[in-house]
Amino acid sequence: MVTHRYEPESQYNVVVEDVELRIDGDTPWLATIYSPDAEGIFPGLIDVHGGAWNRGERANDEPMNTSLAESGIVVCAIDYRLAPEHPYPAQVADINYATRWFKENADRFHIDPTSVGAMGCSSGGHTVMLSAMKPEEPRYKSIPLAGSEDASLLYSICCWPVLDPHARYLYAQGAGEDRLVASTEAYFLNVDAMHEGNPQEILDRGESVTLPPTLIIQGTNDSNVPLAIPQNFEKTFSSLGGDIHLEMFEGMPHGFGNMPSPQSERALGLMKKFIAERIAQVLISA
């Protein structure tokens, strides 16, 4: 049980630590842990950065991660394998592994493993949602880890997410966004994979999935993600009985949550409120 009832208005000092997540051959993969500087057991959150599956690093979301940790959450921001060297589904396997690893190390990081959720930004939102929907998919669970914890998530937060990579690919082609076209091709390699590893189309096909409570944060001036993508996903997810909320932010661009502004503060406030509601349910059922 979470011994600290999560209260979003709390203000803790934050301790930041880099740790080794795993070794892949001779390559170490790291995570940055943002922890409240206090005694007790706290909720845990996995952060998956964006970068069109080809770029970025675990420090990308530092402003949001710091704010969340200040409110009483232990945030685990991970590095993961990038395209083109590591195509789909490598990144989904990495988040699946990181989720199990974070839970297995609950005592080390002073978290309640039943409280772990995830936040993914842009392409990271795609990765988080795939892992959340199919935590037992063998290809996603392909990296071995001793222990009994699974990769299920209490909730997911998707910030300006690419929840339909094929639709975004077609949009990028039409808009002349050559960088996004090339990045999508480098990760998925072919159109068939864009359809297969596609959260929206997985729901449309009626595949067996888990539907974690989900919050989508989306700016209306996002040139990377057409608004129809999160809108369609919310509609389909909800029609299947999922608990989902899409919050639009007028005039905000892609990635605005990490840019200081009243709108990013409002977004963080909504995230904290959403997490608090999920944690309260855990406490009630415990």
C-alpha positions in Angstrom: 0.0 0.0 0.0 1.1 3.6 -0.7 2.0 4.9 2.8 2.0 8.5 1.4 -1.4 9.4 0.2 -0.6 11.3 -3.0 -1.6 14.9 -2.7 -0.8 16.9 -5.8 -0.3 20.2 -3.9 2.6 18.7 -2.0 6.0 20.3 -2.4 9.1 18.2 -1.8 12.7 18.8 -2.6 13.8 16.4 -5.4 16.8 14.1 -5.4 18.1 13.1 -8.9 20.1 9.9 -9.5 21.3 8.1 -12.7 21.1 4.3 -12.5 21.8 1.4 -14.7 18.7 0.0 -16.2 20.3 -2.9 -18.1 23.3 -4.0 -20.1 22.9 -4.9 -23.7 26.1 -6.5 -24.8 28.7 -3.9 -24.0 26.1 -1.0 -24.0 24.7 0.2 -20.7 21.1 1.7 -20.8 20.4 4.2 -18.1 17.5 5.7 -16.2 17.2 8.9 -14.3 15.3 8.6 -11.0 13.6 11.8 -9.7 12.6 11.1 -6.1 10.9 13.2 -3.4 13.5 13.9 -0.6 11.4 12.3 2.2 10.9 9.0 4.0 8.0 6.8 2.9 6.6 4.9 0.0 5.5 6.8 -3.1 3.7 6.3 -6.4 5.9 5.4 -9.3 5.9 6.8 -12.9 7.8 5.7 -16.0 8.6 8.5 -18.4 9.2 7.7 -22.1 10.5 10.6 -24.1 9.7 11.5 -27.7 11.8 12.1 -30.8 10.0 10.4 -33.7 11.4 7.0 -32.6 14.8 8.1 -33.9 16.0 10.9 -31.5 15.9 12.2 -28.0 17.1 11.1 -24.5 15.8 10.6 -21.0 16.5 14.2 -20.0 13.9 15.5 -22.6 11.1 15.7 -20.1 13.1 17.0 -17.2 10.8 20.0 -16.5 7.7 17.8 -16.2 9.5 15.1 -14.4 10.9 17.5 -11.8 7.4 19.0 -11.2 5.8 15.6 -10.8 8.5 14.5 -8.3 8.1 17.7 -6.3 4.5 16.7 -5.8 5.4 13.3 -4.4 6.0 10.9 -7.3 9.1 8.8 -8.0 9.7 9.3 -11.7 11.9 6.9 -13.7 12.9 8.5 -17.0 14.4 5.9 -19.3 16.7 5.8 -22.3 15.8 3.2 -24.9 17.0 1.9 -28.2 16.5 4.2 -31.2 15.9 3.7 -34.9 17.2 3.2 -37.5 19.6 0.9 -35.7 16.8 -0.6 -33.6 13.4 -0.7 -35.5 10.0 -1.6 -34.2 9.2 -3.2 -31.8 12.5 -2.6 -29.9 11.3 0.5 -28.1 8.1 -1.2 -26.9 10.2 -4.1 -25.6 12.3 -1.5 -23.7 9.4 0.1 -22.0 7.9 -3.3 -21.1 11.2 -4.3 -19.5 11.6 -0.9 -17.7 8.1 -1.3 -16.2 8.9 -4.8 -14.9 12.3 -3.6 -13.7 11.0 -0.6 -11.9 8.4 -2.7 -10.1 11.0 -5.4 -9.2 13.1 -2.6 -7.6 10.2 -1.1 -5.7 12.1 -1.4 -2.3 15.2 0.3 -3.8 13.2 3.2 -5.1 10.6 3.4 -2.3 7.6 3.0 -4.6 4.4 0.9 -4.4 4.6 -1.4 -7.4 0.8 -1.4 -7.7 0.9 2.3 -8.3 3.1 2.4 -11.3 1.8 4.3 -14.4 3.5 5.8 -17.4 3.8 9.1 -19.3 4.8 9.1 -22.9 5.4 12.1 -25.1 4.9 12.2 -28.9 6.4 8.9 -30.2 6.8 8.0 -26.6 3.0 8.2 -26.2 2.8 5.6 -29.0 5.3 3.3 -27.2 3.6 3.7 -23.8 0.1 2.9 -25.2 1.3 -0.2 -27.1 3.0 -1.6 -24.0 0.0 -0.7 -21.8 -2.5 -2.3 -24.1 -0.5 -5.5 -24.6 1.7 -6.0 -21.6 2.0 -9.7 -22.1 2.7 -9.6 -25.9 5.7 -12.0 -26.3 7.5 -9.6 -28.7 7.1 -6.8 -26.3 8.1 -8.9 -23.3 11.1 -10.3 -25.1 13.8 -9.0 -22.8 14.2 -11.4 -19.9 14.1 -10.3 -16.3 14.1 -12.5 -13.2 11.1 -11.8 -11.0 7.3 -12.1 -10.9 6.3 -8.5 -11.7 4.4 -7.8 -15.0 4.4 -4.8 -17.3 0.8 -3.8 -16.6 0.2 -0.1 -15.8 -2.2 1.6 -13.4 -2.7 4.4 -15.9 -1.2 6.1 -19.0 -0.6 9.7 -19.7 -0.1 10.5 -23.4 1.3 13.9 -24.3 0.8 15.0 -27.9 1.0 11.3 -28.8 1.3 9.5 -32.1 -1.5 7.1 -31.5 -2.0 6.3 -35.2 1.4 6.2 -36.8 0.0 5.3 -40.2 -2.4 8.2 -40.3 0.4 10.5 -39.1 2.7 9.1 -41.9 0.1 9.9 -44.5 -0.4 13.4 -43.0 3.4 14.0 -43.0 3.6 12.9 -46.6 0.8 15.4 -47.6 2.3 18.2 -45.5 5.8 17.8 -47.0 7.2 16.9 -43.5 10.0 14.8 -44.9 11.7 14.4 -41.5 8.7 12.8 -40.0 8.2 10.6 -43.1 11.8 9.4 -42.9 11.7 8.8 -39.2 8.5 6.7 -39.4 10.0 4.6 -42.2 13.2 4.2 -40.3 11.4 2.8 -37.3 8.6 0.7 -38.8 10.5 -0.3 -42.0 7.3 -0.9 -43.9 3.6 0.1 -44.0 2.5 -3.3 -42.8 4.3 -2.7 -39.5 2.7 0.8 -39.2 -0.6 -0.9 -39.4 0.3 -3.8 -37.0 1.9 -1.7 -34.2 -0.8 0.9 -34.3 -2.9 1.6 -31.2 -5.8 3.1 -33.1 -6.0 0.2 -35.6 -5.6 -2.4 -32.8 -8.8 -1.0 -31.3 -10.5 -0.8 -34.7 -9.6 -4.5 -35.4 -11.1 -5.6 -32.1 -7.9 -7.2 -30.8 -7.8 -8.4 -27.1 -6.2 -5.5 -25.2 -6.0 -3.9 -21.7 -7.5 -0.4 -21.5 -5.7 1.5 -18.7 -7.3 4.7 -17.6 -5.8 7.3 -19.9 -5.3 11.1 -20.1 -4.3 12.7 -23.4 -2.7 16.1 -23.4 -2.9 17.8 -26.8 -2.2 21.3 -28.1 -4.4 22.6 -30.9 -1.5 24.2 -32.8 0.5 21.0 -33.1 2.0 20.7 -36.5 3.3 17.2 -35.8 0.1 15.5 -34.8 -3.2 16.2 -36.6 -6.0 16.7 -34.0 -8.1 14.0 -35.6 -5.6 11.4 -34.3 -6.2 11.9 -30.5 -9.9 12.7 -31.2 -10.5 9.4 -33.0 -8.5 7.5 -30.4 -10.6 8.9 -27.5 -13.8 8.1 -29.3 -12.8 4.5 -30.1 -11.2 3.8 -26.7 -14.3 5.2 -24.9 -16.7 3.2 -27.1 -15.0 0.0 -25.9 -15.6 0.9 -22.3 -12.2 2.5 -21.6 -11.8 5.4 -19.1 -10.2 8.2 -21.2 -10.1 12.0 -21.3 -8.7 14.2 -24.0 -7.8 17.7 -22.9 -7.1 20.3 -25.6 -4.9 23.3 -25.1 -5.7 26.2 -27.3 -2.9 27.5 -29.5 -0.3 25.2 -27.9 2.4 23.6 -30.1 4.0 20.1 -30.0 5.9 19.5 -26.8 4.5 22.5 -25.0 4.4 20.7 -21.6 8.1 21.2 -21.2 8.0 24.9 -22.0 7.2 27.3 -19.1 3.8 28.8 -19.5 0.4 29.0 -17.8 -0.8 26.3 -20.2 2.0 23.9 -19.3 1.2 24.5 -15.6 -2.4 23.7 -16.3 -1.4 20.5 -18.1 0.8 19.4 -15.1 -2.1 20.2 -12.8 -4.4 17.9 -14.8 -1.8 15.2 -14.8 -1.4 15.4 -11.0 -5.1 15.4 -10.5 -5.5 12.4 -12.8 -2.8 10.5 -11.0 -4.2 11.3 -7.6 -7.6 9.9 -8.7 -5.9 6.6 -9.8 -3.9 6.4 -6.5 -7.0 7.0 -4.5 -8.6 4.0 -6.2 -5.6 1.8 -5.2 -5.9 2.9 -1.6 -9.6 2.2 -1.5 -9.2 -1.3 -3.0 -6.2 -2.2 -0.8 
